[in-house]
Amino acid sequence: MSKPVKRWWRSDRGSASAELTLITPLLIMVLMFVAVVIHRGVDARLRLDDVAHQAARAASAERTSATAVHAARATAGRGLAEAGVVCASTTVAADTADFRPGGTLTVTVTCAVDFGDGQLLGVPTNRTVTATATEPVDAWRSGPTTGTTT
């Protein structure tokens, strides 16, 4: 082999362009994967906020604290199912300490969102997302019925 051919063969001019061309699709795929995982977390948070608001509103319309807690849990379960949020575990807590006409009712919904497909990026498999909503209890509503009529 002649000297100019050997020099050309061993030259690394243009190798950075070739490496960048080969690596770019891989980098784009990783960035898209990161964006999808982040979107799932943000989307779950927004939907959980809406579910907590719906549950608090439904509970504040009830007449007793026991039925308010039941309504909050039922509404949260329905809301999560309709929103398409898949939780590994769900907790719905209704604070009925101030459940009286003119008082407030607070509902907290906790959901362990599954990120099992994000393990490649080091994302934990479950992330706990919590949303809290407070609703006023109508000041002019009647109290619970006692079962007697006049």
N, C-alpha and C positions, 0 to 999 in steps of 0.2 A: 504494500500500500504506500502511496506517495505521501509526503508530508502534508500538503494541503488537505487531502482527504482525511488523514488521521486527525488533523486539527479540527476539521469540520465535524467529524464523528464524535469527538470528545467535547465539543463546545456545548455549553448549556444555555446558549442564547435562545429565548423563546420558551424555555421550560416553565417559567412562572405563568405564562398565558395558558399553557396546556394544563397545568395543575389547577388553575382557577376554573377553567372550563369543566374539568372533571369533578371538582369539589362543589361548585355552585348548586347543582340540583340537590345534593345531600344537605347542604345548609338550608336551602329553601324548605325541604321536607321537615327538618328539625324545627324551624321557625313556625311552620304551619301546625305542627304537633303541639308546640308550646302555646300557640294562640288558641287552639281548640280546648286544651286543658284549662287555661285561664278563663275562657268564655264559659265553660261549664260551671266553674265556681261562681262567677258573677251572675250568670243566669239563675242558678239555684238560689243565690242570695236575694235577688229581686223577686223571684216567685215566692220565696218563703216569707218575705215582708208582706206581700199581698195576701197570702194565706193567713198570716197572723192578724192582719187587719180584718179580714172576713170573719175569722173566728171570734175576735173581740166584739165585732158589731153584732153578730148573731147572739152571743152570750149576753150582751147588754140589753137585748130586747126581751129576755126571759124575766119571769116574775120571782123566782127563788134562786138562791145561790146554787143549790144542787142541780136544778135544771140548766142553769147558766154554764156550769162546768161540763155537763153532758153535751149541751149545744156547741160549746167551744171545741170539744174533742171531735164530735161528729162533723162539724163544718171544716175543721182542719184536715181531717182524713179525706173528706170529699174534695176539698180544694187542692190538696197535694196530688190526688189521683188525676183530677182534671188538668192540673198544670203539667203533669208528666214528670214530676220530681220523684226520683227513686231514692229512697232513704234506706240505709241499712238498719237504722233504728230511729224511731220518732218519739218525742216526748211533748205533750201539750199540758201546760200548767196554767191554771186560771187563778189569779189572786182576787178572791171575793171578799177581802177584809172590809172594803168600803162599798159593798154592794147594797145600796139603798138609794131611794130617789134623790137625785142631785149628787151622788157619789161617782166613783169611777171604777172601772173594771179593767184589769191588765191581763193580757194573755201572752204567754211566752211559748213559742214553738221552737223546738230544737230538733235538728235533722242531721244525721251522719251521712253525708253525701259520699258515694262510692267513686273513687278515682283509681280503680284497679288498673286501668290501662295506662296510667301515667307513671308507673313504676320505672320505666326506662329513664325518665328524667329525674328520678329521685323524689317524686311527689308522694306524700303519704297516701296509702290506699283509702283511708277515710278521713274526711275533714268535717268537723262539727260546725254547723252553721246555725246561729240562733237569731231569731227575730222576735221583737216585742212590740205589741200595739196596745194602746190605752184608749178606751172609749168612755164617754160620759154615760151615766145612767139617767134616763129622762126624769127630770125633776117633777113632772106633773103626772106621772103614771100612777096607777093604783098599786097597792101592795098585793101580796099573795092572798088568794082567796082562802077562806076558812072552811068552805063547804056548806055554810048555812046561807039560805036566801031569805029575804024578807019580802 
